[in-house]
Amino acid sequence: MARNRKPDPNPPLNQANTSLIAAGARVEGDIAAEGTVRVEGMVKGNITAGKAVVIGAGGTFEGELTTQDASIFGQVNGIVTAKSRLELKSEAQVVGTVYAKRMQLDLGAAFEGTLVTGKAAESVSERSGRPATVRPGADRAVKEKGGSADEDRNTGS
């Protein structure tokens, strides 16, 4: 059945308006793109992409990432801001701070750090990449240490 099929850790690359950091490539510095940035190699710096960022299964990223949608299959250490949607796939290993309007955490994905979701994440300041003033009780910030947001909700921690 299609439901039981494991997702491709390296989905096909849409060539239109996509910047690729290929496997074996190492980039130190900032990357800015209007479309999509796909990292199959290693990036140390900041990535700002107007559409999406994909960190492939063999990809490694260290720094600050800002985009509309992000799919992470590889390793990330830093700050991730996904203004619309963030997917942490089963192979993903993320350490740092995540701001995401919506987030999907697949079984097997590893996350350690601070997670801010929903309206609190929407209030992230465009200038600073950090949250603007958040009204107490309006949203939640989940402090995670190697678990999932569902575990915290279910245990009340």
C-alpha positions in Angstrom: 0.0 0.0 0.0 1.1 3.5 -0.6 0.5 4.4 3.0 3.2 2.1 4.2 5.8 3.3 1.7 8.7 5.2 3.2 9.2 8.7 1.8 12.2 9.2 -0.5 15.0 10.8 1.6 16.1 12.7 -1.5 13.0 13.7 -3.3 13.4 14.8 -7.0 14.9 18.3 -7.5 12.6 20.8 -9.2 15.1 22.6 -11.4 13.0 25.8 -11.8 14.3 28.4 -9.4 16.2 25.9 -7.1 19.8 26.5 -5.8 21.6 23.3 -5.0 24.6 22.7 -2.7 25.6 19.3 -4.0 26.9 16.3 -2.0 30.6 16.8 -1.2 30.3 20.6 -1.5 31.1 22.8 1.5 29.9 26.4 1.7 30.9 28.8 4.5 28.9 32.1 4.3 25.4 33.4 3.7 23.0 32.2 1.0 20.0 34.2 -0.2 17.6 32.9 -2.9 14.1 33.9 -4.1 13.1 30.3 -4.7 14.2 27.0 -3.1 17.6 26.1 -1.6 18.5 22.4 -1.4 21.5 21.3 0.7 22.9 17.9 0.0 26.4 18.9 1.1 27.5 21.1 4.1 26.6 24.8 4.8 27.9 26.8 7.7 26.3 30.3 7.7 22.8 31.6 7.1 20.2 30.6 4.5 17.3 32.9 3.5 15.0 31.4 0.9 11.8 33.0 -0.4 10.0 29.7 -1.0 11.6 26.6 0.6 14.7 25.0 2.0 15.4 21.2 1.9 18.2 19.7 3.9 18.8 16.3 2.2 19.5 13.1 4.1 23.3 13.6 3.6 23.1 17.4 4.2 24.4 19.3 7.1 23.5 22.9 8.1 24.9 25.1 10.8 23.5 28.6 11.3 20.3 30.5 10.9 17.7 29.3 8.3 14.7 31.5 7.3 12.1 30.4 4.7 8.4 29.8 4.1 8.6 26.0 4.1 11.4 23.7 5.2 11.9 19.9 4.9 14.7 18.5 6.9 16.0 15.0 6.3 19.6 15.6 7.5 21.4 17.5 10.3 20.7 21.0 11.5 22.3 22.9 14.3 21.1 26.5 14.8 17.9 28.5 14.4 15.1 27.5 12.0 12.3 29.9 11.1 9.6 28.4 8.8 7.0 31.0 8.4 4.5 28.5 7.0 5.5 24.8 7.5 8.3 22.7 8.8 8.8 19.0 8.3 11.3 17.0 10.3 11.6 13.7 8.5 12.5 10.4 10.2 16.2 10.8 9.6 16.4 14.4 10.7 18.6 15.5 13.6 17.9 19.1 14.7 19.5 20.9 17.6 18.6 24.5 18.3 15.6 26.8 18.2 12.7 26.3 15.9 10.0 28.8 15.0 7.3 27.3 12.8 3.6 28.2 12.1 3.0 24.5 11.5 5.3 21.5 12.2 5.3 17.8 11.3 7.6 15.6 13.3 8.0 12.1 11.8 8.6 9.1 13.9 12.4 8.7 14.4 13.2 12.4 13.9 15.4 13.8 16.7 14.9 17.3 18.1 16.6 19.0 21.0 16.0 22.6 21.8 13.2 25.2 21.9 10.1 25.0 19.8 7.7 27.9 19.2 4.7 27.1 17.1 1.4 28.7 16.0 0.6 32.3 16.5 3.7 32.8 18.6 5.9 31.7 15.7 3.9 33.9 13.3 4.9 36.9 15.4 8.6 36.4 14.6 10.0 39.7 13.8 11.1 40.0 10.1 14.1 42.2 11.1 15.5 40.2 14.0 14.4 36.6 13.3 13.3 36.5 16.9 9.8 36.5 18.4 8.1 39.8 18.9 6.0 40.3 22.0 3.9 37.2 22.7 0.9 37.6 25.0 1.0 35.0 27.9 -1.4 32.2 27.3 -2.0 33.1 23.7 0.3 30.4 22.4 2.8 27.9 23.7 6.6 27.6 23.6 7.7 24.0 24.3 11.1 23.4 25.7 12.2 20.1 24.3 15.0 17.8 25.3 15.1 14.9 22.9 11.4 14.2 22.7 8.4 15.2 20.6 5.8 17.9 21.1 3.2 15.2 21.3 4.9 13.6 24.2 4.9 16.9 26.1 1.2 17.5 25.4 0.3 13.9 26.4 2.3 14.0 29.7 1.4 17.5 30.6 5.1 18.4 31.0 
